[in-house]
């Protein structure tokens, strides 16, 4: 394996951030929230950017975190450091959930939460078509662009199925490996560089 200095010299790819794209953190980013994270961007424009970390499930059950909600047997994820006292969600049900924002081909952001509760009660939603998050990830105008210039992130994409089906524990590594040999070095770098 190449040494730490050689790995740092790998520059990011040329994919531009946009709704539906993912951000893959570089292996040396040691931020509590973003270490080895994959973020699905829901918005990126002149007003800033926001999305959710899609590979950080909480150790607590959904019922322990979310109160006043129908029984729902699913993981709940840490979406990011902003508004960690609020619930956010992505889903594949499109316009079946009112006020949803289309993020990519078949992935939507948010919508009418009361309608979601009813659909859960009726058994119309499960962990294969909806994912819940506590908090979200947000960047002020130009902040994400600056972080990309510092090589903190790679911009890439996953299919809709991959977003909801890849094991969260494997997602960061899997997303990097999809980018080819150049980035597979990142995927194999140990969490603790001292262990290299």
N, C-alpha and C positions, 0 to 999 in steps of 0.2 A: 504494500500500500504506500502511496505517496505521503510525504510528510505534510504537516500542518501548513507550512508556507506555500507549498505547491497547490494545496486545495483552496486556499484563500484567493489565489490568482484566477480561479475559474470565475468568469463573469456571467452575469445573468443572460438568459435568452432574450430574444427580441419581441416576444409576445407582449401586447399592450393590455393593461388592466381594463376590464369592462364587465358589466353585469353577466353573471354566469361563468366567468373565469375563476380559477382558483389561485390563491397565493400559497406558495410552499416556502416555509421559513428555511433560511440557510442553516446548516448544522451547528453553527457557532452562536446562534441567537439564544441567549440564556434568560430571556424575559420569562417571568412566571407563567404568563398566559400563552405566549407565542412560541415557546421552545418546542421545536419539532411539530409545528402546527400546520394544518391545512385550512385555509379560510375560503369559504365560498363568498364571492362578491355579489351583493344584491344591487349595488349602485356604485357608480364611479362617474363623477362629472365635475364641473367647476365649483360646485358647492361642497365637495368632499367625497368620501367613500364610506361605505359600510357593508358589513356582511357578518357571517358567523363562522366560528371555528367548528369544523365538522368532524374532528377526530379526537375530541376530549370529553368522553363520557364521565359524568360524576359517579362517585362510588355509592351515592345514596340512591334510593329508589325514587321513581317519579312521585309516588304518593307521599314520601317524606318531604319532598321539596315543594310540590304544588298542592295547595289546599283548595277546598271548595271546587273540586273537579270530579267528573265521573271516574270510576276505576279505569285505569289505563296501564296495562302491563307493558312498559317500554322503558328504555334508558332515557335519561335526560342529560343533555350536554351543556358544557360551559361554552357559551357563545362568544364571550369576550369580556373585557374589563368595564364596558359601559353599561349602565342601567342593570346592574346585577340583581336588582330586586324586581325585575320585570321578566315576563315570559314572552319568548318569540318563537316562531315556527316556520319551517319550510314544508312544502307538500307537493304532491303530484296530482292533485285533484282540480287544478285550474279554476275555472269559473264556477265549479260546483260550490266553492267557498267564496261568498261575496267579498268584494274589496281586496281580492288577492292581487299581488303585483307579479307579473311574469318576469322571471329572472333569466331563464334559458328555456330551451325547447319544451321540456316537460316539468320544470321545477318552478314553483311559485313561492313567494314570500308573503306570510301573514294572511290576514283576512278577518272575517267576523268570528271572534272567539266563541260567542254564544252558539253560533251555528256549528262550530267544531265540537263543542261539548255535546250537542244533540247528536251529531254524527257518531261520536264515540259511544254514546249510550245505545244507539241503534246498531252498533257493530260495523259501521261503514269505514272506520279508520283503524289502522294498525301501524306497527313500526315500519312496514314496508312502503307506506305511502305518506307518512308524516313524521317529522322529527322536531322535538321541542328543545329549546335552549334557554338557559338563564343568562341574561346579558347578551351584548353584541359587541362587535369590533367596529370601531369608527375612526376615521381620519379626517382632520380638517382640510380645507382646500390646499392642494399641492403637497400635503404631508406624505401621502403614500408615494407620490412621485419622488420625493426626496429620499425616502427609505429604499426605493428601487434603485436609485443612483448609488446608494451606499451598499448595494448588493445584499440587503437584508432579506429579500424575497425573490423567488422565481414566479413568473406568471405562466400558468398552464391551463389545462382544462381536463375535466373528467366527464364521462357520459352521465346522463341522468341516473342510470342504473348504478353506476359506480358510486355516485355521491351517497346513495342510500344503502348500498349493499356491501361495499368493501369494509372489512373488519376495521374499526377505528384504530386499533392497535397497530395495524399494518399499513394504514392509509398514507402516512408521510413517506415511508420507504417506497411503497408501491407507486405513488405519484411521481417520485423522483426517477424510479427505474423506467417509467414510461417515456422519459425524456432522452433515454439512450445512455451509451457508455460514459459520455462526458460527465453526467450527473450521478451515475451509479456509484462513483467515488464518494459523493456526499452521503448517499444512502447507507454506505458501509462504514462511515466514520463513527467511532464510538461516541456515546452520549457524553462521556467524560474524556476530553482529549488527553488527559494524563494516563489513560488506559491504553493509549495507542502503542 
